[in-house]
Amino acid sequence: MIITIDTDSDEAGGGEQTESLETTRLAEMGFTESKDLQEWVIEKPAILGEELLILTSEYAGFQDTSDRLDILALDTDGRLVVVELKRDRADQTTDLQAIKYASYCATLTAKEVQQEYRSFWSEQNGGGITPEDVSQKFAEFLTQFVDDPPITDEGWVDFDLSERPRILLAAGSFGTEITSPVLWLSNEYGLDISCIKIETYDNGGQVVVSSQQIIPIPEAEEYMTKRREKREEQQKSSSGARTIELLLERNVLSEGDTVYFNRDKLPDDPDSELLNSDSFWWANITGKQGQSNNIEWEWEEGQEDETEYSFTGLTKEILYRLNDRDKSKSLNGYNYWKHPDADDRTLKQLRDNETTGSEITAESE
């Protein structure tokens, strides 16, 4: 990736450079990590070679320590990325710093990172950003890996944040004191850690920034990704699983079970004819765990357009038919459906309380 930084206007642009330029060190041009390189990455994350959503910088929200990480971001897979920047050569503790910061960030929740995003960008933009603005931004970004991410009652996007943040080290060069432990941790323990080499060129008032991933090398990246995915699948706990996966795994729901719509969530002025249709409020569990095939709507049984839905998708369809609610608005579908034998609790409540099918059976007897 090649980015041009106009040092007069502070604007960054992408593109290919055709002139032959001599590489130079940022220190020699009077640039610093925090005031220059860090700000460039915030404004143009593509400098790091991938699409990232910058959450905050100089993050210091760690308990019992004043440590600050350079940049915290979210990638298109919905994973936190801890970014450590060095304007020239990475020092001997760069990798240890980043590992320490990643361990701190492993406890962050989806709500907390959205709150950090709101605080940081409100300050950056000189104005307040509402939770609705944040949820819209995250929903748009996360739809690349989550189909229609739901929204909590507080207005935040509800998604499963991995407890294993990625680490990205970006520097002008790396010595064996960094590359050796990085390769070892990546190959032997599946740690998702990358080294990005950043070279800079002085182009008469402009800084040309070129980035290249050197670890893992592109040829080995697919193999390493598959190894990590296999390990994560084997080690994945229920806390990181999707709601439908958990409910099926705990036998709260099974193929063929029925669930009913939470009437506490009825919109204002619903269609009166639909209110009297009993089948309109019931759905059947398919037992499938895809993004949009978890339930079938009883009201559509026998109709030509009968289809499968996600809980969120069917909820939006029902609300649209009741009073034309905009389907583009986000919501958490599991708040809108209840288990008939679970004492009037919603599926989200059953998930959050770690309820099992045997507990529901015992309660209903």
C-alpha positions, 0 to 999 in steps of 0.5 A: 500500500502506498499513501501520499501525505501532504504535510501542508494540508494534513490530507492523505491520499492513496495511489501509485508513485511513478517517480523514483524516490530515496527512502528516508527516516521520519526522524530525519524529517522531524516527524514523531510517532504520536503527533505525525505517524499516529495521526496519519494512521488515524486519518488513513488506516489503509497505511497499515495495509488493511481496512480498519475502524479506528476506535481510539488512540493513546488508550489508557483505560487499563486498571492499575496502570498508566500504560497507553497503547498507540491505536486500538482498532476493529477489523472487518472480522469484528476483532480488536486490533492492537497497533503499536507504531514505531517511526523507525526501527522497532525497539527490543520491547515493542512485541512485549508491549503489544502483547501486554496491551492485547491482554488488557484489551481481551476483557473489553466488551462490545459496548465498551469499545463503542463507548470508547469510539464515541468518546474519541471521535467526539473529541476528534471532531469537536462535537458530540456523537450520539449512540445512534451515530455509533451504532449506525457506524458499527452496524455498517462496518460489521455487516461485512461479517455479521448479517444485520447485527442486532441493537441492544435496548441501550442503542449499542450494536450487539456482537460477539467480541473475540477475547483474542485481539490481534496484534499489529506492529508497524515500524520502519524496520525490524531486527531479529529480536522482534522477528524471531519471537513473533514467528515463534508465537505465531507458528507455535501458539497461533497468536495473530501477530503481524509485522508491517514494514513502513518506508517513507520518502521525502517528495518535496513537501509530501511524505510518501508512505509505503507499507508491506507485511513482512510477517507472516509472509503473504505466501504463508498467511492463508496457512497460518489463518487456517491453523488459527481458525482450527485452534480457535474453533477447538478452544471456543467457549460458549461466551463467543458463540452466536445466540442461536448456536448457544440456544441449540447447544444448551437444548433450550431450542431444538428443531421443530420447537415453536416460539412466540412473538413478545407482545410487550414489543408491539409497535403503536397502532398495529394492524388490527386484522393481524392482531387476531391471526394466531399463526401470525405470532408463532414460528418454528425452529429449523435447527439450522445455524446459518445467518438467515435460516433459523426459523420458519414463520407459521403464518406463511405455512402453505404459501408460495413465498414461505421462507426461512428467516433469522430471528432479526429478519423475521422480527423486521418483517412482522413489524413492517407488516404491523405498521410499516416499520422501516426494515433498515432500522437495526434491532435485536431479534432475540428480544422479540421472541419467547419460549412457551415453557420458559416462564415468559422469558425472551430468548435473549434472557435465556441466552444471557442467563445461561439457561439450559433445556433441562432447567426449562423442563424442570421448571415447567413440570 
